[in-house]
Amino acid sequence: MLDHIVYAVPDLAAGVEEFTELTGVVPAKGGQHVGIGTANYLVGLGADAFLEIIGPDPAQETPTRPRPFGIDGLGEPCVMAWAVRTNDLDAAVDAAKERGYDPGEIAPMSRATPSGETLNWRLTWADVRDGPALVPFLIDWGATPTPPSRGLPEIGLEAFEATHPIPDGVRGALRALDADLPVDAGNRAALVVTLAGPNGRVVLT
């Protein structure tokens, strides 16, 4: 099940302002990823899914390791990754490995919300070394009582698809994760999100 789509931006304030102008929807402040050097804003997509706008957090010092999702090397906003939600992350990783795909190491994560609450979850890291990660990372919200998508400003998700020069290789990994994403042949690896909001249809890549 789709949990969220990651829209990475080189400048968080500018990225949020641009998204608002494009769509007519004002994202809600998510919070800080303390120690990682990022912060985010969120928009609901329905069905407990959301779009995460993530970028460098000016309130934090530059982290000692690279920020996630290739943020440090971005020249412009980009749909960089997506997450599939599971209630048993360890079992999901084991099942994928049995089918021939290794989702990667499991890591604990947290985010400080504007209200002072700390959300905790576990995930597998997205591989964005060669551009957008068409194969999703897995996320398990554990004991988080309410999905982060609840109560957010919403926009309609009309389509979510991808392109890749060798789509069959991507499709095999998607099957191993039971993840549903249309992948067509294209010049480059790209995730394409079509949204429908107050300002009409908007396509993010």
C-alpha positions, -999 to +999 in steps of 0.1 A: +000+000+000+013+034-009+024+053+022+040+084+007+058+100-022+090+119-017+093+153-035+128+165-027+137+202-031+170+221-028+154+249-009+125+240+014+108+274+017+111+280-020+099+245-028+068+249-006+060+283-021+063+269-056+041+239-048+014+262-034+015+284-064+013+255-088-015+236-070-034+261-049-029+238-019-008+250+011+013+221+026+012+216+063+045+218+083+056+183+092+087+188+113+124+183+116+146+152+111+170+161+139+206+153+132+199+145+095+197+181+085+162+180+068+127+191+075+094+185+056+060+197+047+031+174+040+000+171+018-026+143+020-033+122-011-062+103+003-064+067+015-039+075+043-012+084+017+007+117+015+032+137-004+063+147+015+081+179+004+116+175+020+146+197+019+175+212+039+165+225+073+180+260+078+175+256+116+200+228+118+237+227+112+250+210+081+251+173+089+283+152+089+268+128+064+249+135+031+212+143+035+189+116+022+172+114-012+202+131-030+191+165-016+226+179-014+231+175-052+197+188-063+195+217-087+157+217-089+128+199-072+125+162-081+102+133-072+130+111-058+113+081-040+082+065-026+074+043+003+052+013+008+036+008+042+039-025+060+028-036+095+057-061+098+089-047+083+111-076+092+087-101+076+084-079+045+122-077+041+125-114+045+098-121+019+114-098-006+148-115-002+132-149-008+119-135-041+153-124-051+153-087-041+171-072-011+154-040+002+184-030+022+192-024+058+165-015+083+170+018+102+151+036+130+139+072+122+121+099+140+107+134+134+099+162+158+065+177+150+056+214+154+034+204+185+065+189+202+055+153+196+081+128+184+071+103+157+091+071+155+092+046+127+115+021+109+123+020+072+147+006+046+168+033+028+159+044-007+187+039-032+190+073-051+226+070-061+217+069-098+187+092-097+151+087-085+144+054-068+117+037-088+116+007-064+100+018-032+115+017+003+095+000+030+082+018+061+066+006+093+051+032+116+050+008+145+031+022+175+024+056+159-013+060+169-025+080+139-011+080+104+008+112+095-016+117+066-046+124+089-057+160+092-035+173+063-046+196+035-054+173+006-049+171-031-061+145-055-037+119-068-047+112-104-018+090-115+015+077-102+038+061-127+074+057-138+097+055-168+130+036-171+154+026-200+151-011-189+117-014-173+117-052-170+144-050-143+124-025-123+092-046-127+109-076-112+119-058-080+084-043-077+069-078-079+092-089-051+078-062-029+041-067-040+043-030-051+021-017-078+036+010-101+032+012-139+067+014-155+071+023-192+102+025-213+118+059-214+150+078-218+157+080-181+146+068-147+118+091-135+088+090-112+058+110-125+030+122-102-002+137-116-022+158-091-056+175-093-063+204-071-078+239-070-055+251-098-062+221-120-040+193-131-003+195-121+025+170-131+055+166-109+086+147-120 
